[in-house]
Amino acid sequence: MNKAERLFQLVMLLRSRRTAMTGETIAETMGVSVRTVYRDVQSLALSGVPIEGEAGVGYMIRPVHHLPPLIFTPDELQALIVGGRMVQAFTDMDLAQAARSAELKIRSILTEPLQRHAEQQPYRIPIMESDDGLREVHGKLRRACEQRHKVRAVYLDEKQEQTERTIWPLAIVGWTGKWTLLAWCELRRDYRNFRFDRFETLERLEERFQPTDDISIAHYMRSVIGMRDPG
C-alpha cells in the first residue's frame, strides 16, 4: 500500500467512527506501525483535514458540511452490511478485503443516527478457520471465471470416486450452505455443477476458453433451466 492509499484509508477509518481512535488501535486495524500512524495524521492535518486529538489520547475527524448526500435507508444499510459480512465469511480473501474496505467507505458518509444503527445491527456471521480451504478454492475458481482460464481438476463424484477433468469455469452459484461451480466439462462434453468441497486438486491452465452460442451461462439458463439468465 503506497502513502496515498494509506492516507485515504486512514481518512475513511476515522470518518467511519463517532468516537476517537488511539494510534495503537489505528495501527492494528491498518497493519502499520504506530509511528507511521503519527506521521500520517500529521500529513493529513497539514493538508487541511480536520483531525482532532493527540498521541496517547486518540484521533477523530470533526463533522464537516461537505459530506456526500446520504441515500441509504436503515434497511438498505443493513442489507449492505450483512451482505459484506457474508462475503467476508463465505468467499475468498481478496473479496473479503474488498468487502471490509467498502463497508469502511459506506460508514464514512453516514449520519450519526445511521452510524448508531450500523453499530447496533444484530447480525453475526462468524469467519471460521475450518472454511479456509474452501475460501482458497473460491478464489482460484473466481479468478478462472473472470479471466476465462481452463482448469484441470481432480474431483470426487457422489460415489467418492476420483476423476480428472478439464473444465471451463462459467459461473459460481450460491446455494443454501454451499457453493458450486457451473462449468463445461470437456470429459463429459456437457454442463456440470461441481461442489467446492469435492475438489481434490485444482490447477489453473494457461489455456483460455471463449464462450460460444452453445457453451455459455445464457445458453445453460435457457436450454437446461428453461429461463433467461438474470445476470
C-alpha positions, 0 to 999 in steps of 0.5 A: 500500500503506497502513502496515498492509499494509506492516507485515504484509508486512514481518512475513511477509518476515522470518518467511519467512527463517532468516537476517537481512535488511539494510534495503537488501535489505528495501527492494528486495524491498518497493519502499520506501525504506530509511528507511521500512524503519527506521521500520517495524521500529521500529513493529513492535518497539514493538508487541511483535514480536520483531525482532532486529538493527540498521541496517547489520547486518540484521533477523530475527524470533526463533522464537516458540511461537505459530506456526500448526500446520504441515500441509504435507508436503515434497511438498505444499510443493513442489507449492505452490511450483512451482505459484506459480512457474508462475503467476508465469511463465505468467499475468498480473501481478496473479496473479503478485503474488498468487502471490509474496505467498502463497508469502511467507505459506506460508514464514512458518509453516514449520519450519526443516527445511521452510524448508531444503527450500523453499530447496533445491527444484530447480525453475526456471521462468524469467519471460521478457520475450518472454511479456509480451504474452501475460501482458497478454492473460491478464489482460484475458481473466481479468478478462472471465471473472470479471466476465462482460464481452463482448469484441470481438476481432480474431483470426487463424484457422489460415489467418492470416486476420483476423476480428472477433468478439464473444465471451463469455469462459467459461473459460481452459484450460491446455494443454501450452505454451499457453493458450486461451480457451473462449468463445461466439462470437456470429459463429459462434453456437457454442463456440470455443477461441481461442489467446492468441497469435492475438489481434490486438486485444482490447477489453473491452465494457461489455456483460455476458453471463449464462450460460444452460442452453445457453451455459455451461462445464457445458453445453460439458463435457457436450454437446461433451466428453461429461463433467461439468465438474470445476470 
